[in-house]
Amino acid sequence: MPRYFFNAYSGTSFTQDTDGQDLPDLEAARSVALTVAEMFWSDLPSNFTRELLSVEILDEAGQKLTTVHVMDTDLPRIPGRIADALSLAS
C-alpha cells in the first residue's frame, strides 16, 4: 500500500507530516486531507482567522501529487468525522 504525507499551509501557519499514512489510493488520501484540515484548524486559537488552507499530498519520495484547497466552511461538522476518515488507513 502506498504511503502518503500531508503538509498543511495557511497564510500564517505550516504543519509538515513526517510520519505519513498507508492508504489504498489517492482518493483515500484526498479524504484524509480534509481530516488534516479539520485537525489543523481545531488546534488554532478560537480568535484565529480560519482562511484558505492548502494541504499538499506527497508520495514516499517527497513528490507532490496534488494539493487540496479547503475553506473552513467546506468541512462538515459531523461527530466522528476524523475517526471515520482515519479508518480509511486500515
N, C-alpha and C positions, 0 to 999 in steps of 0.2 A: 504494500500500500504506500502511495506517495506521502511525503511529509511536506506540510505547508507551514509557512511562517507569516505572521500578521503584524505589520508595523502601522501604527496609528498616528496620524498627524492632524493637528488642528492649528489654528492661527498662532497659538502661543505654547502648545504642548506637543510632546512627541513620546511615544512609547515603542520600544523595539522588542520584538518577540525573539528570545534566544533559545526557546525550547521547541516551539513548533508543535504540530499535531499531525498524526497519521490520519488521513481521510481518504475515502474511496475515489473522489474526483474533484474537479474544480467547482462544480455546482455545490457540493457539500462545503467546500472552502468558502464560497460566497455566503452561504448561510451562517457559517461561523464568523465571518467578517462582520455581520450585523450584530452578533453577540459581542464581539470585541468592541464595537462602537458603544453598545449599551453599557458594558462594563467600564469602558473608558470614561463615559460621562457620569456614571454613578460614583466614580472616585473623585470627581471635581466638587469643590465647594458649591453650595446652593446658589450663591450670588454670582457665580462664574457664567459668562455668556456661552451658551452652547451653540457654536457656529458650525459651519460645514466641517465635517470630519472626513478625511480620506484614509482608507485602510488599504495598504498595499498588500497583495498576496504574492509571496515569493516561494520558489521551489527550494529544494535542498541545496542547490548550487548557488543560491542567492539571486537568481534571475527573477525579475519582476514579471509575473504572469498577467496580472490585471490590477486595477485599482477600483475599489468600491467607494463611491462618494455618498455620504449619508448626512441628512439633517436630523436633528433630534426628533422632529415631528414625524419623520419617516418610520420610526421604531414603534411597533405596537407595545403597549404596556400590558402584557399578558403574564400572569403569575406562572412561574416555571419556564419561561421562555429561554433563559440562559441554560438551565439544566437540559431542556429539550434539544437545543442546538448543539450543546456539547456531547450529547448522547450519539450524535452522528459519527463521532470518532470511534465508537465501539462496534 
